[in-house]
Amino acid sequence: MKVLIVGSGGREHAIAASVAKSKKVDEIYCAPGNAGIGKIARCVPIGPMEFDKITAFAKEKEIGLTIVGMDDPLVGGLVDQLEKEGLRAFGPRKNAAILEGSKAFSKELMKKYHIPTADYEVFSSPEEALSYLEKAKFPIVLKADGLALGKGVLICEDFQQAKEGVKAIMEDKQFGSAGNRLVVEEFITGREVSVLSYVDGRTIKAMASAQDHKRAQDGDLGPNTGGMGTFSPSPFYTEEVDKFCREHIYQPTVDAMAAEGREYKGIIFFGLMLTGNGPKVLEYNARFGDPEAQVVLPRMKNDIIDVMEACIDGRLHEIDLQFEENAAVCVVLASQGYPVKYEKGYVIKGLERFEGQDSYFCFHAGTKETDQGIVTNGGRVLGITAKGKDLKQARANAYAAAGWVDFENKYMRHDIGKAIEEV
């Protein structure tokens, strides 16, 4: 089988690495890919939103399965277009990907079907939002309704911050059209946990838990990013929590989407907050998390193609989803200044150290192949992932491996997973 992966980040590299292990696959393409993906797949210069070109390429190359890794093409309807042309694709259709595409939609769905989440209000004008916020209890959370690269969430400590946040999201359009509507949400506290799941329209199978670190700097300081590192599993995601989530969150979400005429096939990413009143949904994503995929997929025992095809064909109940009894930690190597302002084009040294390794992985996020070698080409450059018998060992291994690689203006957090050592 020939497989096409759509995307260019660390998530897509992790997917490609899993696909490369499948006995069913003899050729992998990636549009547009990156320098790391290029070592195991043929990268083609087609953008993720160039639907006609992707479809034409898939037909020309007789692609057996297209895996859409990114949120924008999913929300935009790439899976619908591929299926319309008789091509097999993994990921939710447009009417289901709205689960991530609109926070207002997902909040209203949870309210209607009694899925636990924080209280909220939705506003279409800054005036209405400000009028509500004048009487609100702080701290409070502002969320741009649409896709904002994981950065459209502001925690406001007082009315002045909220006023500035409304202006940034709704008036200055800091996140573009994602800020046409605003979700104002109750601030809830607890441990955050991410759980990725496979879905076939009726059946849902949860993967191993993970926990991301969103802030740019040590101690969870600095601006929000796409993710600076992650670990799996979360020690806070207990059997009791898992049982509650399966009964009150996971299956009810799949059933709710089906009841709304929005059959969901693909990945649902559950962003959870383990509050004093039980687990609540912070957000849904319609694809693998980045960098969560980089710690979850290396621990998965199953052939990823078997699982994805079962999702497409409505046979997920036949799959015994299994994960290794170990742990993994991913440390993101970024460009100094990310996510605000940074330089790129610096040669990366030490990548050869990862060749032939089976417990250490270097997932490329923002890299490019040049005459000088592989250079930095983004804010998040590499995701260094390592396994270990437990989280403590995996963390030590990941930071040791992060030292194998060097490039000018290399930056990373030094406390990814540190809290788990105190558990």
DRENDO-1510 file (C-alpha; in Angstrom, 1 decimal, always signed):
<recs>
REC; n; res; u; v; w
REC; 1; MET; +0.0; +0.0; +0.0 .
REC; 2; LYS; +1.0; +3.6; -0.7 .
REC; 3; VAL; +0.3; +6.1; +2.1 .
REC; 4; LEU; +0.2; +9.9; +1.9 .
REC; 5; ILE; +0.5; +12.0; +5.1 .
REC; 6; VAL; -0.6; +15.6; +5.0 .
REC; 7; GLY; +1.4; +18.0; +7.2 .
REC; 8; SER; +4.9; +19.1; +8.1 .
REC; 9; GLY; +5.4; +19.0; +11.8 .
REC; 10; GLY; +6.6; +16.8; +14.6 .
REC; 11; ARG; +3.2; +15.1; +14.8 .
REC; 12; GLU; +3.4; +14.1; +11.1 .
REC; 13; HIS; +7.0; +12.8; +11.6 .
REC; 14; ALA; +5.7; +10.7; +14.5 .
REC; 15; ILE; +2.9; +9.4; +12.3 .
REC; 16; ALA; +5.3; +8.7; +9.5 .
REC; 17; ALA; +7.6; +6.7; +11.8 .
REC; 18; SER; +4.7; +4.6; +12.9 .
REC; 19; VAL; +3.5; +4.1; +9.4 .
REC; 20; ALA; +7.0; +3.0; +8.3 .
REC; 21; LYS; +6.8; +0.1; +10.8 .
REC; 22; SER; +3.7; -1.3; +9.1 .
REC; 23; LYS; +4.1; -4.5; +7.0 .
REC; 24; LYS; +1.2; -3.3; +4.9 .
REC; 25; VAL; +3.0; -0.2; +3.6 .
REC; 26; ASP; +5.7; -0.2; +0.9 .
REC; 27; GLU; +5.8; +3.6; +0.0 .
REC; 28; ILE; +5.2; +6.7; +2.0 .
REC; 29; TYR; +4.6; +10.3; +0.7 .
REC; 30; CYS; +4.2; +13.5; +2.7 .
REC; 31; ALA; +2.8; +16.8; +1.7 .
REC; 32; PRO; +4.7; +19.0; +2.3 .
REC; 33; GLY; +6.8; +17.2; +5.0 .
REC; 34; ASN; +10.1; +18.3; +6.4 .
REC; 35; ALA; +13.8; +17.3; +6.5 .
REC; 36; GLY; +13.3; +14.5; +9.0 .
REC; 37; ILE; +10.2; +13.1; +7.4 .
REC; 38; GLY; +12.2; +13.1; +4.1 .
REC; 39; LYS; +14.4; +10.4; +5.5 .
REC; 40; ILE; +11.5; +7.9; +5.6 .
REC; 41; ALA; +9.1; +9.3; +3.0 .
REC; 42; ARG; +9.0; +11.2; -0.3 .
REC; 43; CYS; +8.2; +14.8; +0.5 .
REC; 44; VAL; +6.2; +16.6; -2.2 .
REC; 45; PRO; +5.9; +20.4; -2.4 .
REC; 46; ILE; +2.1; +20.6; -1.9 .
REC; 47; GLY; +0.6; +22.7; +0.9 .
REC; 48; PRO; -1.9; +21.2; +3.3 .
REC; 49; MET; -4.7; +23.5; +2.1 .
REC; 50; GLU; -4.1; +22.8; -1.6 .
REC; 51; PHE; -7.0; +20.3; -1.7 .
REC; 52; ASP; -7.2; +19.9; -5.5 .
REC; 53; LYS; -3.4; +19.3; -5.8 .
REC; 54; ILE; -3.5; +16.7; -2.9 .
REC; 55; THR; -6.5; +14.9; -4.5 .
REC; 56; ALA; -4.9; +14.9; -7.9 .
REC; 57; PHE; -1.6; +13.6; -6.5 .
REC; 58; ALA; -3.4; +10.8; -4.5 .
REC; 59; LYS; -5.2; +9.7; -7.7 .
REC; 60; GLU; -2.1; +9.9; -9.8 .
REC; 61; LYS; +0.1; +7.8; -7.4 .
REC; 62; GLU; -2.8; +5.5; -6.5 .
REC; 63; ILE; -2.5; +6.2; -2.8 .
REC; 64; GLY; -4.2; +3.6; -0.7 .
REC; 65; LEU; -4.6; +5.8; +2.4 .
REC; 66; THR; -4.3; +9.5; +3.0 .
REC; 67; ILE; -3.7; +10.4; +6.7 .
REC; 68; VAL; -4.6; +14.1; +7.4 .
REC; 69; GLY; -2.5; +15.2; +10.3 .
REC; 70; MET; -3.3; +18.8; +10.7 .
REC; 71; ASP; -6.4; +20.7; +11.9 .
REC; 72; ASP; -6.8; +23.3; +9.1 .
REC; 73; PRO; -7.3; +20.8; +6.3 .
REC; 74; LEU; -9.6; +18.6; +8.5 .
REC; 75; VAL; -11.8; +21.6; +9.4 .
REC; 76; GLY; -11.7; +22.8; +5.8 .
REC; 77; GLY; -13.1; +19.5; +4.5 .
REC; 78; LEU; -10.1; +17.7; +2.9 .
REC; 79; VAL; -11.4; +14.2; +3.9 .
REC; 80; ASP; -14.7; +15.0; +2.2 .
REC; 81; GLN; -13.0; +15.9; -1.0 .
REC; 82; LEU; -10.8; +12.8; -1.0 .
REC; 83; GLU; -13.8; +10.5; -0.3 .
REC; 84; LYS; -15.8; +12.2; -3.0 .
REC; 85; GLU; -13.1; +11.1; -5.5 .
REC; 86; GLY; -13.3; +7.5; -4.2 .
REC; 87; LEU; -10.1; +7.8; -2.1 .
REC; 88; ARG; -9.6; +6.4; +1.4 .
REC; 89; ALA; -8.7; +9.0; +4.0 .
REC; 90; PHE; -8.2; +8.9; +7.8 .
REC; 91; GLY; -9.6; +11.8; +9.8 .
REC; 92; PRO; -13.0; +13.3; +10.5 .
REC; 93; ARG; -15.2; +14.9; +7.7 .
REC; 94; LYS; -15.8; +18.6; +7.8 .
REC; 95; ASN; -19.1; +18.4; +9.7 .
REC; 96; ALA; -17.4; +16.3; +12.4 .
REC; 97; ALA; -14.1; +18.3; +12.6 .
REC; 98; ILE; -16.2; +21.3; +13.8 .
REC; 99; LEU; -15.7; +19.6; +17.2 .
REC; 100; GLU; -12.3; +21.4; +17.1 .
REC; 101; GLY; -13.1; +24.0; +14.5 .
REC; 102; SER; -15.6; +25.8; +16.8 .
REC; 103; LYS; -15.2; +26.0; +20.5 .
REC; 104; ALA; -18.7; +27.5; +20.7 .
REC; 105; PHE; -20.1; +24.4; +19.0 .
REC; 106; SER; -18.2; +22.0; +21.3 .
REC; 107; LYS; -19.3; +23.8; +24.4 .
REC; 108; GLU; -22.9; +23.8; +23.3 .
REC; 109; LEU; -22.6; +20.1; +22.4 .
REC; 110; MET; -21.3; +19.3; +25.9 .
REC; 111; LYS; -24.0; +21.4; +27.6 .
REC; 112; LYS; -26.8; +19.7; +25.5 .
REC; 113; TYR; -25.5; +16.1; +26.2 .
REC; 114; HIS; -24.4; +16.7; +29.8 .
REC; 115; ILE; -20.7; +16.1; +29.2 .
REC; 116; PRO; -18.8; +17.7; +32.2 .
REC; 117; THR; -17.1; +21.0; +31.3 .
REC; 118; ALA; -16.5; +24.4; +32.7 .
REC; 119; ASP; -19.4; +26.9; +32.7 .
REC; 120; TYR; -19.3; +29.3; +29.7 .
REC; 121; GLU; -20.9; +32.0; +27.6 .
REC; 122; VAL; -20.5; +32.8; +23.9 .
REC; 123; PHE; -20.3; +36.3; +22.4 .
REC; 124; SER; -20.4; +37.6; +18.9 .
REC; 125; SER; -19.6; +41.3; +19.7 .
REC; 126; PRO; -16.9; +42.8; +22.0 .
REC; 127; GLU; -19.5; +45.1; +23.6 .
REC; 128; GLU; -21.6; +42.1; +24.8 .
REC; 129; ALA; -18.5; +40.3; +26.0 .
REC; 130; LEU; -17.3; +43.4; +28.0 .
REC; 131; SER; -20.7; +44.0; +29.5 .
REC; 132; TYR; -20.7; +40.4; +30.8 .
REC; 133; LEU; -17.1; +40.6; +32.0 .
REC; 134; GLU; -17.8; +43.7; +34.1 .
REC; 135; LYS; -19.8; +41.5; +36.5 .
REC; 136; ALA; -17.8; +38.3; +36.1 .
REC; 137; LYS; -15.8; +36.4; +38.7 .
REC; 138; PHE; -12.0; +36.4; +38.1 .
REC; 139; PRO; -9.8; +34.8; +37.1 .
REC; 140; ILE; -11.6; +33.9; +33.9 .
REC; 141; VAL; -10.7; +32.3; +30.6 .
REC; 142; LEU; -11.1; +33.9; +27.1 .
REC; 143; LYS; -11.0; +31.6; +24.1 .
REC; 144; ALA; -11.1; +32.5; +20.4 .
REC; 145; ASP; -13.9; +30.4; +18.9 .
REC; 146; GLY; -12.0; +29.1; +15.8 .
REC; 147; LEU; -8.5; +27.5; +15.1 .
REC; 148; ALA; -5.7; +29.5; +16.6 .
REC; 149; LEU; -2.7; +27.1; +16.5 .
REC; 150; GLY; -3.3; +26.2; +20.1 .
REC; 151; LYS; -2.6; +29.7; +21.2 .
REC; 152; GLY; -6.1; +31.4; +21.3 .
REC; 153; VAL; -6.6; +31.0; +25.0 .
REC; 154; LEU; -6.1; +33.8; +27.5 .
REC; 155; ILE; -6.3; +33.5; +31.3 .
REC; 156; CYS; -7.3; +36.9; +32.7 .
REC; 157; GLU; -6.8; +37.8; +36.4 .
REC; 158; ASP; -8.9; +41.0; +36.4 .
REC; 159; PHE; -11.3; +43.1; +34.3 .
REC; 160; GLN; -8.4; +45.2; +32.8 .
REC; 161; GLN; -6.7; +42.1; +31.5 .
REC; 162; ALA; -10.0; +40.7; +30.2 .
REC; 163; LYS; -10.7; +44.1; +28.4 .
REC; 164; GLU; -7.3; +43.9; +26.7 .
REC; 165; GLY; -7.9; +40.2; +25.8 .
REC; 166; VAL; -11.3; +41.0; +24.2 .
REC; 167; LYS; -9.6; +43.7; +22.1 .
REC; 168; ALA; -6.8; +41.4; +21.0 .
REC; 169; ILE; -9.1; +38.6; +20.0 .
REC; 170; MET; -12.2; +40.3; +18.7 .
REC; 171; GLU; -11.0; +43.8; +17.5 .
REC; 172; ASP; -7.3; +43.5; +16.7 .
REC; 173; LYS; -8.0; +39.9; +15.3 .
REC; 174; GLN; -4.7; +38.6; +16.8 .
REC; 175; PHE; -5.9; +35.1; +15.8 .
REC; 176; GLY; -7.6; +36.1; +12.6 .
REC; 177; SER; -11.2; +35.0; +11.9 .
REC; 178; ALA; -10.9; +32.6; +14.8 .
REC; 179; GLY; -11.8; +35.6; +17.0 .
REC; 180; ASN; -15.1; +36.4; +15.2 .
REC; 181; ARG; -16.8; +34.8; +18.2 .
REC; 182; LEU; -15.5; +34.6; +21.8 .
REC; 183; VAL; -16.1; +31.9; +24.4 .
REC; 184; VAL; -15.8; +33.2; +28.0 .
REC; 185; GLU; -15.2; +30.3; +30.3 .
REC; 186; GLU; -15.2; +29.7; +34.1 .
REC; 187; PHE; -11.6; +29.3; +35.4 .
REC; 188; ILE; -11.2; +25.8; +36.7 .
REC; 189; THR; -8.1; +24.3; +38.4 .
REC; 190; GLY; -6.5; +20.9; +38.7 .
REC; 191; ARG; -4.1; +18.6; +36.9 .
REC; 192; GLU; -4.3; +18.8; +33.1 .
REC; 193; VAL; -4.2; +15.5; +31.2 .
REC; 194; SER; -4.4; +14.7; +27.4 .
REC; 195; VAL; -6.0; +11.6; +26.1 .
REC; 196; LEU; -6.0; +10.7; +22.4 .
REC; 197; SER; -8.5; +8.2; +21.1 .
REC; 198; TYR; -9.4; +6.4; +17.9 .
REC; 199; VAL; -13.0; +6.6; +16.8 .
REC; 200; ASP; -15.0; +4.7; +14.1 .
REC; 201; GLY; -18.3; +6.5; +14.4 .
REC; 202; ARG; -19.7; +4.3; +17.2 .
REC; 203; THR; -16.7; +2.7; +19.1 .
REC; 204; ILE; -14.0; +4.7; +20.8 .
REC; 205; LYS; -10.7; +3.4; +22.0 .
REC; 206; ALA; -8.6; +5.6; +24.3 .
REC; 207; MET; -4.8; +5.6; +23.9 .
REC; 208; ALA; -2.2; +6.0; +26.7 .
REC; 209; SER; -2.6; +9.3; +28.6 .
REC; 210; ALA; -0.1; +12.2; +28.2 .
REC; 211; GLN; +0.6; +15.6; +29.7 .
REC; 212; ASP; +1.8; +18.7; +27.7 .
REC; 213; HIS; +3.7; +21.8; +28.8 .
REC; 214; LYS; +2.3; +24.8; +27.0 .
REC; 215; ARG; +4.2; +27.7; +28.4 .
REC; 216; ALA; +7.4; +28.8; +26.8 .
REC; 217; GLN; +9.6; +29.1; +30.0 .
REC; 218; ASP; +10.5; +26.9; +33.0 .
REC; 219; GLY; +8.0; +27.0; +35.9 .
REC; 220; ASP; +5.1; +27.4; +33.4 .
REC; 221; LEU; +6.0; +31.0; +32.8 .
REC; 222; GLY; +6.0; +33.0; +29.6 .
REC; 223; PRO; +3.5; +33.0; +26.6 .
REC; 224; ASN; +1.5; +30.0; +25.4 .
REC; 225; THR; +3.1; +27.9; +22.7 .
REC; 226; GLY; +2.2; +24.9; +20.6 .
REC; 227; GLY; +3.8; +22.8; +23.3 .
REC; 228; MET; +7.3; +22.7; +24.8 .
REC; 229; GLY; +7.3; +19.0; +25.8 .
REC; 230; THR; +5.2; +16.2; +27.1 .
REC; 231; PHE; +5.3; +12.9; +28.9 .
REC; 232; SER; +3.3; +9.6; +28.9 .
REC; 233; PRO; +1.6; +8.1; +30.8 .
REC; 234; SER; +0.3; +10.7; +33.4 .
REC; 235; PRO; +0.5; +9.3; +36.9 .
REC; 236; PHE; -2.6; +11.4; +37.7 .
REC; 237; TYR; -4.7; +9.5; +35.2 .
REC; 238; THR; -5.8; +6.7; +37.5 .
REC; 239; GLU; -8.0; +3.7; +36.8 .
REC; 240; GLU; -10.8; +5.5; +38.6 .
REC; 241; VAL; -10.4; +8.6; +36.4 .
REC; 242; ASP; -10.3; +6.4; +33.3 .
REC; 243; LYS; -13.5; +4.7; +34.2 .
REC; 244; PHE; -15.3; +8.0; +34.8 .
REC; 245; CYS; -14.1; +9.4; +31.5 .
REC; 246; ARG; -15.1; +6.4; +29.5 .
REC; 247; GLU; -18.6; +6.5; +31.0 .
REC; 248; HIS; -19.3; +10.2; +31.2 .
REC; 249; ILE; -17.0; +11.8; +28.5 .
REC; 250; TYR; -15.5; +9.6; +25.8 .
REC; 251; GLN; -18.5; +7.5; +24.7 .
REC; 252; PRO; -21.1; +10.3; +25.3 .
REC; 253; THR; -19.1; +12.5; +23.0 .
REC; 254; VAL; -19.1; +10.0; +20.2 .
REC; 255; ASP; -22.8; +9.3; +20.7 .
REC; 256; ALA; -23.6; +13.0; +20.8 .
REC; 257; MET; -21.9; +13.6; +17.5 .
REC; 258; ALA; -23.8; +10.7; +15.9 .
REC; 259; ALA; -27.1; +12.0; +17.4 .
REC; 260; GLU; -26.3; +15.4; +15.7 .
REC; 261; GLY; -25.8; +13.7; +12.3 .
REC; 262; ARG; -22.1; +14.3; +12.5 .
REC; 263; GLU; -20.7; +10.7; +12.5 .
REC; 264; TYR; -17.1; +11.0; +13.8 .
REC; 265; LYS; -14.3; +8.8; +12.4 .
REC; 266; GLY; -10.6; +9.5; +13.1 .
REC; 267; ILE; -8.9; +10.9; +16.2 .
REC; 268; ILE; -10.5; +12.8; +19.1 .
REC; 269; PHE; -8.1; +14.4; +21.5 .
REC; 270; PHE; -9.6; +15.1; +24.9 .
REC; 271; GLY; -8.0; +17.9; +26.8 .
REC; 272; LEU; -9.0; +17.2; +30.4 .
REC; 273; MET; -8.8; +19.0; +33.7 .
REC; 274; LEU; -8.9; +16.7; +36.8 .
REC; 275; THR; -10.8; +19.1; +39.1 .
REC; 276; GLY; -11.9; +18.6; +42.7 .
REC; 277; ASN; -15.3; +17.9; +41.3 .
REC; 278; GLY; -14.1; +15.2; +38.9 .
REC; 279; PRO; -12.7; +15.3; +35.3 .
REC; 280; LYS; -13.9; +18.0; +33.0 .
REC; 281; VAL; -13.3; +18.7; +29.3 .
REC; 282; LEU; -11.1; +21.7; +28.6 .
REC; 283; GLU; -11.1; +21.2; +24.8 .
REC; 284; TYR; -11.5; +18.8; +21.9 .
REC; 285; ASN; -9.0; +18.4; +19.1 .
REC; 286; ALA; -9.8; +16.6; +15.9 .
REC; 287; ARG; -6.3; +15.1; +15.3 .
REC; 288; PHE; -3.3; +13.8; +17.1 .
REC; 289; GLY; -1.8; +16.3; +19.6 .
REC; 290; ASP; +1.6; +17.8; +18.9 .
REC; 291; PRO; +3.8; +17.0; +20.9 .
REC; 292; GLU; +1.5; +14.3; +22.5 .
REC; 293; ALA; +1.7; +12.1; +19.4 .
REC; 294; GLN; +5.5; +12.0; +19.9 .
REC; 295; VAL; +5.2; +10.2; +23.3 .
REC; 296; VAL; +2.1; +8.1; +22.7 .
REC; 297; LEU; +2.7; +6.6; +19.2 .
REC; 298; PRO; +6.2; +5.3; +20.0 .
REC; 299; ARG; +4.6; +3.3; +22.9 .
REC; 300; MET; +1.8; +1.8; +20.7 .
REC; 301; LYS; +2.2; -1.9; +20.0 .
REC; 302; ASN; -0.4; -2.1; +17.2 .
REC; 303; ASP; +0.1; -1.6; +13.5 .
REC; 304; ILE; -1.2; +1.9; +13.0 .
REC; 305; ILE; -2.6; +1.1; +9.5 .
REC; 306; ASP; -4.7; -1.8; +11.0 .
REC; 307; VAL; -6.2; +0.6; +13.5 .
REC; 308; MET; -6.8; +3.5; +11.1 .
REC; 309; GLU; -8.5; +1.1; +8.5 .
REC; 310; ALA; -10.7; -0.3; +11.3 .
REC; 311; CYS; -11.8; +3.3; +12.1 .
REC; 312; ILE; -12.7; +4.0; +8.5 .
REC; 313; ASP; -14.5; +0.7; +8.1 .
REC; 314; GLY; -16.4; +0.8; +11.4 .
REC; 315; ARG; -14.5; -2.2; +12.8 .
REC; 316; LEU; -12.7; -0.6; +15.7 .
REC; 317; HIS; -14.3; -3.0; +18.2 .
REC; 318; GLU; -12.2; -5.8; +16.6 .
REC; 319; ILE; -8.9; -4.0; +17.6 .
REC; 320; ASP; -7.2; -4.8; +20.9 .
REC; 321; LEU; -5.4; -1.5; +21.4 .
REC; 322; GLN; -2.2; -2.1; +23.3 .
REC; 323; PHE; +0.7; +0.1; +24.7 .
REC; 324; GLU; +4.1; -0.8; +26.1 .
REC; 325; GLU; +4.4; -1.0; +29.9 .
REC; 326; ASN; +6.9; +1.9; +30.0 .
REC; 327; ALA; +7.1; +5.6; +29.8 .
REC; 328; ALA; +8.2; +8.3; +27.3 .
REC; 329; VAL; +9.2; +11.9; +27.6 .
REC; 330; CYS; +9.5; +14.5; +24.7 .
REC; 331; VAL; +11.6; +17.7; +25.1 .
REC; 332; VAL; +11.1; +20.3; +22.4 .
REC; 333; LEU; +14.2; +22.1; +21.1 .
REC; 334; ALA; +13.0; +25.5; +19.9 .
REC; 335; SER; +14.5; +28.6; +18.4 .
REC; 336; GLN; +15.4; +31.3; +21.1 .
REC; 337; GLY; +12.5; +33.8; +21.1 .
REC; 338; TYR; +9.8; +31.4; +20.1 .
REC; 339; PRO; +6.8; +31.9; +20.0 .
REC; 340; VAL; +7.2; +35.7; +19.5 .
REC; 341; LYS; +10.2; +36.4; +17.3 .
REC; 342; TYR; +13.1; +34.1; +16.3 .
REC; 343; GLU; +15.6; +33.5; +13.5 .
REC; 344; LYS; +16.0; +30.4; +11.4 .
REC; 345; GLY; +18.4; +28.9; +8.9 .
REC; 346; TYR; +21.0; +27.6; +11.4 .
REC; 347; VAL; +22.7; +24.3; +10.7 .
REC; 348; ILE; +21.7; +21.4; +13.1 .
REC; 349; LYS; +24.5; +19.2; +14.3 .
REC; 350; GLY; +24.3; +15.7; +16.0 .
REC; 351; LEU; +21.3; +14.3; +14.2 .
REC; 352; GLU; +23.2; +11.2; +13.2 .
REC; 353; ARG; +23.3; +10.1; +16.9 .
REC; 354; PHE; +19.6; +9.0; +16.6 .
REC; 355; GLU; +20.1; +6.6; +13.7 .
REC; 356; GLY; +19.6; +3.0; +14.5 .
REC; 357; GLN; +18.1; +3.8; +18.0 .
REC; 358; ASP; +14.9; +2.1; +19.1 .
REC; 359; SER; +14.4; +4.0; +22.4 .
REC; 360; TYR; +15.5; +7.4; +21.3 .
REC; 361; PHE; +13.7; +9.5; +18.7 .
REC; 362; CYS; +14.3; +12.8; +17.0 .
REC; 363; PHE; +11.1; +14.1; +15.5 .
REC; 364; HIS; +11.5; +17.1; +13.2 .
REC; 365; ALA; +9.1; +20.0; +13.5 .
REC; 366; GLY; +10.7; +23.0; +11.8 .
REC; 367; THR; +13.6; +21.9; +9.7 .
REC; 368; LYS; +14.7; +22.1; +6.0 .
REC; 369; GLU; +17.2; +20.3; +3.9 .
REC; 370; THR; +19.8; +22.7; +2.2 .
REC; 371; ASP; +23.2; +22.5; +0.6 .
REC; 372; GLN; +24.7; +23.2; +4.0 .
REC; 373; GLY; +22.8; +20.3; +5.6 .
REC; 374; ILE; +19.6; +20.3; +7.7 .
REC; 375; VAL; +18.8; +23.7; +9.1 .
REC; 376; THR; +16.3; +25.2; +11.5 .
REC; 377; ASN; +13.1; +26.4; +9.8 .
REC; 378; GLY; +10.6; +27.2; +12.5 .
REC; 379; GLY; +10.0; +28.1; +16.2 .
REC; 380; ARG; +9.7; +24.5; +17.3 .
REC; 381; VAL; +12.6; +22.8; +15.6 .
REC; 382; LEU; +12.9; +19.2; +17.0 .
REC; 383; GLY; +11.1; +17.0; +19.5 .
REC; 384; ILE; +13.6; +14.8; +21.3 .
REC; 385; THR; +11.7; +11.7; +22.7 .
REC; 386; ALA; +13.1; +8.9; +24.8 .
REC; 387; LYS; +11.6; +5.9; +26.5 .
REC; 388; GLY; +12.4; +4.5; +29.9 .
REC; 389; LYS; +11.2; +1.8; +32.3 .
REC; 390; ASP; +9.4; +4.6; +34.2 .
REC; 391; LEU; +8.9; +8.4; +33.8 .
REC; 392; LYS; +12.0; +9.3; +35.9 .
REC; 393; GLN; +14.2; +7.2; +33.6 .
REC; 394; ALA; +12.5; +8.4; +30.5 .
REC; 395; ARG; +13.0; +12.0; +31.5 .
REC; 396; ALA; +16.7; +11.5; +32.2 .
REC; 397; ASN; +17.1; +9.8; +28.9 .
REC; 398; ALA; +15.3; +12.5; +27.0 .
REC; 399; TYR; +17.4; +15.3; +28.5 .
REC; 400; ALA; +20.6; +13.3; +27.8 .
REC; 401; ALA; +19.5; +12.9; +24.2 .
REC; 402; ALA; +18.6; +16.6; +23.9 .
REC; 403; GLY; +22.3; +17.3; +24.6 .
REC; 404; TRP; +23.3; +15.2; +21.5 .
REC; 405; VAL; +21.9; +17.9; +19.2 .
REC; 406; ASP; +23.1; +21.5; +18.8 .
REC; 407; PHE; +22.3; +24.6; +16.7 .
REC; 408; GLU; +22.7; +28.3; +17.2 .
REC; 409; ASN; +19.9; +29.9; +19.3 .
REC; 410; LYS; +18.8; +26.4; +20.6 .
REC; 411; TYR; +16.3; +26.8; +23.5 .
REC; 412; MET; +14.4; +24.3; +25.6 .
REC; 413; ARG; +12.6; +24.1; +28.9 .
REC; 414; HIS; +14.5; +22.2; +31.6 .
REC; 415; ASP; +11.5; +21.1; +33.7 .
REC; 416; ILE; +9.5; +18.9; +31.4 .
REC; 417; GLY; +8.0; +16.2; +33.6 .
REC; 418; LYS; +9.8; +17.5; +36.7 .
REC; 419; ALA; +6.6; +17.4; +38.7 .
REC; 420; ILE; +6.2; +13.7; +38.1 .
REC; 421; GLU; +9.4; +13.0; +40.0 .
REC; 422; GLU; +7.7; +14.4; +43.1 .
REC; 423; VAL; +4.6; +12.0; +42.8 .
</recs>
